[in-house]
Amino acid sequence: MTVTVFIRYQLDPFKRAVFEEYARRWLTIIPKCGGDLVGYWMPHEGTNNIASALISFASLAAYETYRARLRADKEGMDNFNFAEENKLIFAEERTFLRKVTL
């Protein structure tokens, strides 16, 4: 069963451009570490401080392997540090989803 992780970010609304840079960095890191990146989404209209990402995995075990690889990956850690140094993410929530329709 495929599992998709929905990540909801609460952002500093004045640092949306910095978050876009953070998100673009994951485009190569996530697949390298074993995730199937569906994409990142930024506010366009309405709420200006919420962004999201979807990443799919073959199973929860594959997700756990991915997390371990990500923490051991230099580029991954550099990007986590980039977000922390820039204080652009106030909160991050993860929800594990399963697809029910095609």
Secondary structure, 3 states (H helix, E strand, C coil): CCEEEEEEEEECHHHHHHHHHHHHHHHHHHHHHCCEEEEEECCCCCCCCEEEEEEEECCHHHHHHHHHHHHHCHHHHHHHHHHHHHCCEEEEEEEEECCCCC
